[in-house]
Amino acid sequence: MLNWRDYWNQDTPIYSGERHKLLHYKLVANDIIGLTPSREAVVLDYGCGEALFADRVAAKCAKLYLSDAAPLVRERLQEKFGANERIVILTPDEVANLVDASLDLIVVNSLLQYLSLDELRTLLKLWRSKLKSGGKLVIADVIPPDVSPVTDAKALLAFAWQGGFLTSALLGLARTAFSEYRKIREEIGLSQYSEDEIVDILQDAGFEPKRAERNLGHNPARMTFIGQVA
């Protein structure tokens, strides 16, 4: 049976078209720029995906690490950003080799739903060790237990209406209904957390957590949390 890591290591139908993908990554990049504390900051985007506008983020900080578990994604990142001196592309294992207390900001967007609780706790320990005192971990796109695929579809259609790709979004939703993504979601499921659960998990990992006023990206039904290292 295909797992989530294998699923993302291929071309997927999760985006309805090139415009959807571009607008998604532009929105996320702008959100990360807004979270970057200074031009001297060292930032890690963990589970970054194709990060199409990473160069814009890198222009606003001293160093940007991009890490993704999928080899295909890392190859594409290397092709696009390999010549950028401010961007370094890492495997998840290589993240563990970063100097402790060397990062100012870690952004983890739309990843928690694909992790088990044990995997999350292990990663939180790793991320905390890499953050400086006062550094921040931003965990975004967390799915609450009461958010259904229908809610996600409505958020996508609203984003598509604003972004001018409504027709392709409708076709994309139809494709997704018959795709491997739906099958894996039914068989493996997605991890969902309440606000109280995430706050408790972050506190247990040594962070001072709070929920952000808005979620990164386009889906207001999902949640973003900021955990600060004391």
Secondary structure, DSSP 8 states (H G I E B T S, - for coil): ---HHHHHSS--SSSSSHHHHHHHHHHHHHHHHHH---TT-EEEEET-TT-TTHHHHHTTSSEEEEE-S-HHHHHHHHHHHTT-TTEEEE-HHHHTTS-TT-EEEEEEES-GGGS-HHHHHHHHHHHHHHEEEEEEEEEEEE--TT--HHHHHHHHHHHHHHHT-HHHHHHHHHHHHTSHHHHHHHHT------HHHHHHHHHHTT-EEEE-SS-SSS-TTSEEEEEE--
